[in-house]
Amino acid sequence: MFSAHHHAAWEQVADLRGHPAAPLDNLRPLLASDFAPLLWDKQFGCGGSLDRAILGRSAELKSALYGGRLFVIVPIYVSSICSEQCVYCNYRAGNNGLSIERRRLSDSELEQEAQYLVEQKGQRVLELVYASDPRMRVDSMCRHVELLRRVLDRRGGGLVAMSAEALEENEYRLLVDAGLSISVLWQETYDKSRYPLLHPGKTRKTDFDYRLDAYERMLVAGIPNVGMGVLLGLADWRQDWAMLMLHEEYLRRQYGRSATILGIPRLKHAPGALLQESPFTPNQQEFVAAIAVHNIFSPPTAAFVSTRESWDACVELARGGGCLFTLNCSTTPGGYSLQRGGCQFTSNSYDAPVYSAKLRSEGLEPIFCWNNRDLAGAGFETACP
């Protein structure tokens, strides 16, 4: 398990910080030790020639694999009742009312939300998003996956994704049997000393090693597409980004495959959070350049572009294609057809029928109905009739 290798990887990154960065043409794909020194290059993230070269190479590689195709996904929040105390989140248990209404969707409400997104907005890849709600265990999650599969199958098919707390291997197997295609989980930070300060308490999430090893449990359980990432801004983002690449390299070496989805959330304002700003948050140029570095490190991996960012930033991050892309977005249970208020964090919502045309005007093609194989850069075939 990677938790047993974490300390050695942390020390390796500390050593790599002092290495000079090699020219882009000499960097070997999927080898984290080649790419990590770039993050500490004095010219990195400054908008100069190095950044232009990185961004250009990233767009070139992505375009060659994906031809400007973006894979559209929409979140459906199931519960805002949470037992965690994450200091950066509006859903934390200690928030007693700021921009939040505590609720969990009934099955009929969840079905109504899903039908609305599929029938009115053309969405075909639906992401179930869970807080750490003590009443939302794996039996409920499996039932919800099956419910969404039925909604999608009535309209010709699609995929069900999930974002939830770390689970056991057998629980992931049950979800695969129910029809789950995608599971995403952000490690938040690889800084083991800061992690408990950001996640106080004693729950599954507060167990750093348990969360760190969840990706291996997902892979062994047979989840087709696994997403991993960090919340940039919780700790030294360069260290976290280098650790993430080493973690991916480890998974590929141990299991023959790694994450197909890269989480790229950046710390944003959340009304009831205790942590609102951080000196660790990368600025826009650093942020875009860091993701471009990863695109060169592992071109097939799809960055998960979310509406935490402005429209212009989303388009910039998507250059060349080959990313997951959120259009319609609500971060509260019942935020679509039920018109419920509140939020987990500040975000935007880009209405699919309107913004699809805007994407095409940028040379990008939003794909609403895609399948598990599409995130490998393989030839694209329409997944739905």
C-alpha positions as CSV (number, residue, x, y, z in Angstrom):
1,M,0.0,0.0,0.0
2,F,1.2,3.5,-0.8
3,S,0.8,4.5,2.9
4,A,3.9,2.3,3.6
5,H,5.8,4.3,1.0
6,H,4.6,7.7,1.8
7,H,7.5,8.8,3.9
8,A,10.1,7.7,1.3
9,A,8.2,9.5,-1.4
10,W,8.0,12.6,0.7
11,E,11.8,12.5,1.2
12,Q,12.3,11.9,-2.5
13,V,10.3,15.0,-3.4
14,A,12.4,17.0,-0.9
15,D,15.5,15.9,-2.7
16,L,14.0,16.6,-6.2
17,R,13.2,20.2,-5.2
18,G,17.0,20.9,-5.5
19,H,17.4,19.2,-8.9
20,P,17.6,21.3,-12.1
21,A,14.7,20.8,-14.5
22,A,15.6,19.0,-17.7
23,P,14.5,20.4,-21.1
24,L,10.9,19.4,-22.0
25,D,12.1,17.2,-24.9
26,N,14.1,15.1,-22.4
27,L,11.3,14.4,-20.0
28,R,10.1,10.8,-20.0
29,P,6.3,10.3,-19.7
30,L,5.0,8.7,-16.5
31,L,8.3,9.2,-14.6
32,A,7.5,11.6,-11.8
33,S,11.2,12.3,-10.9
34,D,11.6,13.8,-14.4
35,F,8.7,16.2,-14.0
36,A,8.8,17.3,-10.3
37,P,11.8,19.6,-10.6
38,L,9.9,21.7,-13.1
39,L,7.6,22.9,-10.4
40,W,10.5,24.6,-8.5
41,D,12.1,26.1,-11.6
42,K,12.4,29.9,-11.1
43,Q,10.7,30.5,-14.4
44,F,7.8,28.2,-13.7
45,G,4.4,29.9,-13.3
46,C,5.7,33.3,-14.3
47,G,4.1,33.5,-17.7
48,G,7.3,33.4,-19.6
49,S,8.9,31.2,-22.3
50,L,8.9,28.1,-20.0
51,D,5.2,28.3,-19.3
52,R,4.4,29.0,-23.0
53,A,6.4,25.9,-24.0
54,I,4.7,23.8,-21.3
55,L,1.2,25.0,-22.3
56,G,1.9,24.5,-26.0
57,R,3.2,20.9,-25.5
58,S,0.2,20.1,-23.3
59,A,-2.3,21.3,-25.8
60,E,-0.5,19.5,-28.6
61,L,-0.5,16.1,-26.8
62,K,-4.1,16.4,-25.7
63,S,-5.3,17.4,-29.2
64,A,-3.4,14.4,-30.7
65,L,-5.2,12.0,-28.3
66,Y,-8.6,13.6,-28.0
67,G,-9.1,16.0,-30.9
68,G,-10.7,18.7,-28.7
69,R,-13.3,16.3,-27.2
70,L,-14.5,17.1,-23.7
71,F,-16.4,14.6,-21.6
72,V,-19.4,16.3,-19.9
73,I,-20.4,15.3,-16.4
74,V,-22.8,16.7,-13.9
75,P,-22.9,16.4,-10.1
76,I,-26.0,15.5,-8.2
77,Y,-25.6,16.1,-4.5
78,V,-27.5,13.6,-2.4
79,S,-27.0,14.8,1.2
80,S,-25.6,17.9,2.9
81,I,-25.7,16.2,6.3
82,C,-22.1,15.6,7.3
83,S,-20.2,14.2,10.3
84,E,-16.9,15.7,9.2
85,Q,-15.3,18.9,10.5
86,C,-13.1,19.8,7.5
87,V,-12.2,23.4,8.1
88,Y,-12.4,24.5,4.5
89,C,-15.9,23.2,3.8
90,N,-19.3,24.7,4.2
91,Y,-20.8,21.3,4.9
92,R,-18.7,20.8,8.1
93,A,-20.7,19.6,11.0
94,G,-19.9,22.7,13.0
95,N,-21.6,25.0,10.5
96,N,-25.0,25.8,12.0
97,G,-26.6,27.8,9.2
98,L,-24.4,29.8,6.9
99,S,-25.6,29.3,3.3
100,I,-26.6,25.7,4.1
101,E,-29.8,23.7,4.4
102,R,-29.2,20.3,5.9
103,R,-31.1,17.7,3.8
104,R,-30.8,14.3,2.2
105,L,-32.8,13.5,-1.0
106,S,-35.4,10.8,-1.0
107,D,-35.2,8.2,-3.8
108,S,-38.1,9.9,-5.6
109,E,-36.4,13.3,-5.3
110,L,-33.1,11.9,-6.6
111,E,-35.0,10.4,-9.5
112,Q,-36.7,13.7,-10.3
113,E,-33.3,15.5,-10.3
114,A,-31.7,12.9,-12.5
115,Q,-34.7,12.9,-15.0
116,Y,-34.5,16.7,-15.2
117,L,-30.8,16.7,-16.0
118,V,-31.1,13.9,-18.6
119,E,-34.3,15.0,-20.3
120,Q,-34.0,18.8,-20.1
121,K,-30.2,19.3,-20.2
122,G,-29.1,16.3,-22.2
123,Q,-26.8,15.1,-19.5
124,R,-25.8,11.4,-19.7
125,V,-23.0,11.1,-17.1
126,L,-24.3,11.6,-13.6
127,E,-22.1,12.0,-10.5
128,L,-23.6,11.1,-7.2
129,V,-22.0,13.3,-4.5
130,Y,-22.2,12.4,-0.9
131,A,-21.3,14.1,2.3
132,S,-20.2,11.8,5.2
133,D,-23.8,11.2,6.1
134,P,-24.1,8.4,8.7
135,R,-27.4,7.3,7.1
136,M,-25.9,7.1,3.6
137,R,-24.0,3.8,3.7
138,V,-23.1,1.5,0.9
139,D,-26.5,-0.1,0.6
140,S,-28.0,3.3,0.0
141,M,-25.3,4.2,-2.5
142,C,-25.9,1.0,-4.4
143,R,-29.6,1.7,-4.6
144,H,-28.9,5.2,-5.9
145,V,-26.5,3.9,-8.5
146,E,-29.1,1.4,-9.7
147,L,-31.8,4.1,-9.7
148,L,-29.6,6.4,-11.9
149,R,-28.8,3.5,-14.2
150,R,-32.5,2.9,-14.8
151,V,-33.1,6.6,-15.6
152,L,-30.2,6.6,-18.0
153,D,-31.2,3.3,-19.7
154,R,-34.6,4.7,-20.4
155,R,-32.9,7.4,-22.5
156,G,-30.4,5.2,-24.3
157,G,-27.6,4.8,-21.7
158,G,-24.9,6.7,-19.9
159,L,-22.6,6.4,-17.0
160,V,-22.9,6.7,-13.2
161,A,-20.1,8.3,-11.2
162,M,-19.6,8.8,-7.5
163,S,-17.8,11.1,-5.1
164,A,-18.0,9.8,-1.5
165,E,-15.8,9.0,1.5
166,A,-13.2,6.3,1.3
167,L,-14.7,2.8,1.4
168,E,-13.7,-0.8,1.9
169,E,-12.7,-3.0,-1.1
170,N,-15.8,-5.1,-0.7
171,E,-18.0,-2.0,-0.7
172,Y,-16.5,-0.8,-3.9
173,R,-17.2,-4.3,-5.4
174,L,-20.8,-3.9,-4.5
175,L,-21.0,-0.6,-6.2
176,V,-19.4,-2.0,-9.4
177,D,-22.0,-4.8,-9.3
178,A,-24.7,-2.1,-9.0
179,G,-23.4,-0.4,-12.2
180,L,-20.9,2.2,-11.0
181,S,-18.4,3.3,-13.7
182,I,-16.4,6.1,-12.0
183,S,-15.2,6.8,-8.5
184,V,-13.4,10.0,-7.6
185,L,-11.8,10.8,-4.3
186,W,-9.5,13.7,-3.5
187,Q,-6.7,13.0,-1.0
188,E,-6.9,16.8,-0.2
189,T,-3.2,17.0,0.7
190,Y,-0.3,14.6,1.0
191,D,1.1,16.6,3.9
192,K,0.7,14.2,6.8
193,S,1.5,16.9,9.4
194,R,-1.1,19.4,8.1
195,Y,-3.8,16.8,7.4
196,P,-5.1,16.4,11.0
197,L,-5.2,20.2,11.4
198,L,-7.5,20.4,8.4
199,H,-9.6,17.4,9.3
200,P,-10.1,17.3,13.1
201,G,-12.0,14.5,14.8
202,K,-12.0,10.7,14.5
203,T,-13.8,9.4,11.4
204,R,-12.8,7.5,8.3
205,K,-11.8,10.7,6.7
206,T,-9.5,11.8,9.5
207,D,-7.5,8.5,9.0
208,F,-4.8,9.8,6.6
209,D,-3.5,6.3,5.6
210,Y,-6.9,4.8,5.2
211,R,-7.8,7.5,2.7
212,L,-4.5,7.3,1.0
213,D,-4.9,3.6,0.3
214,A,-8.5,3.9,-1.0
215,Y,-7.3,4.2,-4.6
216,E,-5.8,0.7,-4.4
217,R,-9.0,-0.7,-3.0
218,M,-10.9,0.9,-6.0
219,L,-8.5,-0.6,-8.5
220,V,-8.6,-4.1,-7.0
221,A,-12.4,-3.9,-6.8
222,G,-12.5,-3.3,-10.6
223,I,-13.8,0.3,-10.8
224,P,-13.3,1.1,-14.5
225,N,-12.3,4.8,-14.0
226,V,-10.7,6.1,-10.8
227,G,-10.1,9.7,-10.1
228,M,-7.5,11.0,-7.7
229,G,-6.3,14.5,-6.8
230,V,-5.6,17.2,-4.2
231,L,-7.3,20.4,-3.1
232,L,-4.7,22.9,-4.1
233,G,-4.3,25.5,-1.3
234,L,-4.4,23.3,1.7
235,A,-0.6,22.8,1.9
236,D,2.5,23.5,-0.3
237,W,0.9,22.8,-3.7
238,R,4.2,22.0,-5.4
239,Q,4.9,19.3,-2.9
240,D,1.4,18.0,-3.2
241,W,1.5,17.9,-7.0
242,A,4.9,16.1,-7.0
243,M,3.6,13.6,-4.5
244,L,0.5,13.0,-6.6
245,M,2.6,12.1,-9.6
246,L,4.7,9.7,-7.5
247,H,1.5,8.1,-6.2
248,E,0.2,7.6,-9.7
249,E,3.6,6.1,-10.8
250,Y,3.4,3.7,-7.8
251,L,-0.1,2.6,-8.7
252,R,0.9,2.0,-12.3
253,R,3.9,0.0,-11.3
254,Q,2.0,-2.1,-8.7
255,Y,-1.4,-2.6,-10.5
256,G,-0.7,-2.1,-14.2
257,R,-3.0,0.9,-14.2
258,S,-3.6,4.1,-12.4
259,A,-6.0,7.0,-12.2
260,T,-7.7,8.0,-15.4
261,I,-9.1,11.2,-13.9
262,L,-7.2,14.0,-12.2
263,G,-8.9,16.1,-9.6
264,I,-7.8,19.7,-9.8
265,P,-10.0,21.7,-7.3
266,R,-8.5,24.9,-6.0
267,L,-9.4,26.3,-2.6
268,K,-12.4,28.6,-2.9
269,H,-14.6,30.6,-0.6
270,A,-17.1,28.6,1.4
271,P,-19.4,30.7,3.5
272,G,-19.4,28.6,6.7
273,A,-15.8,27.4,6.5
274,L,-13.1,28.2,9.0
275,L,-10.4,28.4,6.4
276,Q,-11.2,31.0,3.7
277,E,-7.8,31.9,2.3
278,S,-4.4,30.3,2.2
279,P,-0.9,31.3,1.3
280,F,-0.5,27.9,-0.3
281,T,-3.1,28.5,-3.1
282,P,-1.5,28.7,-6.6
283,N,-2.2,31.8,-8.6
284,Q,-3.9,31.4,-12.0
285,Q,-0.7,31.1,-14.0
286,E,0.8,28.6,-11.6
287,F,-2.4,26.6,-11.6
288,V,-2.7,26.4,-15.3
289,A,1.0,25.5,-15.7
290,A,0.8,22.8,-13.1
291,I,-2.1,21.1,-14.8
292,A,-0.3,21.4,-18.1
293,V,2.8,19.7,-16.6
294,H,0.6,16.8,-15.6
295,N,-0.9,16.6,-19.1
296,I,2.6,16.1,-20.4
297,F,3.5,13.6,-17.6
298,S,0.4,11.5,-18.4
299,P,-1.5,12.7,-21.6
300,P,-4.4,10.3,-21.4
301,T,-5.4,11.3,-17.9
302,A,-8.4,13.6,-17.9
303,A,-8.3,16.6,-15.7
304,F,-11.7,17.2,-14.0
305,V,-12.4,20.8,-14.9
306,S,-15.0,22.2,-12.5
307,T,-17.2,25.3,-12.1
308,R,-15.2,26.4,-9.1
309,E,-13.3,28.3,-11.8
310,S,-14.5,31.0,-14.1
311,W,-15.6,30.2,-17.7
312,D,-12.5,31.6,-19.2
313,A,-10.3,29.6,-16.9
314,C,-12.3,26.4,-17.6
315,V,-11.8,26.9,-21.4
316,E,-8.1,27.6,-20.9
317,L,-7.7,24.4,-18.8
318,A,-9.5,22.4,-21.5
319,R,-7.3,23.3,-24.5
320,G,-6.8,20.3,-26.7
321,G,-9.6,18.4,-25.0
322,G,-9.3,15.2,-23.0
323,C,-10.8,16.4,-19.8
324,L,-14.0,16.0,-17.8
325,F,-16.0,19.2,-18.0
326,T,-18.9,20.3,-15.7
327,L,-21.6,22.5,-17.3
328,N,-24.8,22.6,-15.2
329,C,-23.8,22.6,-11.5
330,S,-25.4,22.8,-8.1
331,T,-23.6,21.9,-4.9
332,T,-26.7,21.4,-2.8
333,P,-29.2,18.5,-2.7
334,G,-32.2,19.3,-4.8
335,G,-30.5,22.3,-6.5
336,Y,-31.9,21.6,-10.0
337,S,-35.5,20.7,-10.5
338,L,-36.4,21.1,-6.8
339,Q,-34.8,24.6,-6.8
340,R,-33.3,24.2,-3.3
341,G,-30.7,26.8,-2.0
342,G,-27.4,26.6,-0.3
343,C,-23.9,25.5,-1.4
344,Q,-20.9,23.4,-0.4
345,F,-18.6,26.1,-1.9
346,T,-18.9,29.0,-4.3
347,S,-19.3,27.8,-7.9
348,N,-20.7,28.7,-11.3
349,S,-23.3,26.9,-13.4
350,Y,-22.9,26.9,-17.2
351,D,-26.2,25.8,-18.7
352,A,-25.5,23.0,-21.1
353,P,-27.7,24.0,-24.0
354,V,-26.2,27.5,-24.1
355,Y,-22.6,26.8,-23.2
356,S,-22.1,23.8,-25.5
357,A,-22.2,26.3,-28.4
358,K,-19.7,28.5,-26.7
359,L,-17.3,25.5,-26.3
360,R,-17.6,24.7,-30.0
361,S,-16.8,28.2,-30.9
362,E,-13.5,27.6,-29.0
363,G,-12.7,24.6,-31.1
364,L,-13.8,22.1,-28.3
365,E,-16.5,19.4,-28.7
366,P,-18.6,18.5,-25.7
367,I,-19.4,14.8,-25.6
368,F,-22.4,14.1,-23.4
369,C,-22.7,10.3,-23.9
370,W,-19.4,8.6,-23.5
371,N,-18.1,5.3,-22.2
372,N,-15.5,3.9,-20.0
373,R,-12.9,3.4,-22.8
374,D,-13.0,7.0,-23.9
375,L,-10.7,8.2,-21.1
376,A,-7.7,6.3,-22.6
377,G,-7.4,8.5,-25.6
378,A,-8.8,5.7,-27.8
379,G,-10.9,6.3,-30.9
380,F,-14.3,7.7,-30.0
381,E,-17.5,6.1,-30.9
382,T,-20.9,7.4,-29.8
383,A,-21.9,5.6,-26.7
384,C,-25.6,6.3,-26.8
385,P,-28.1,6.1,-29.7
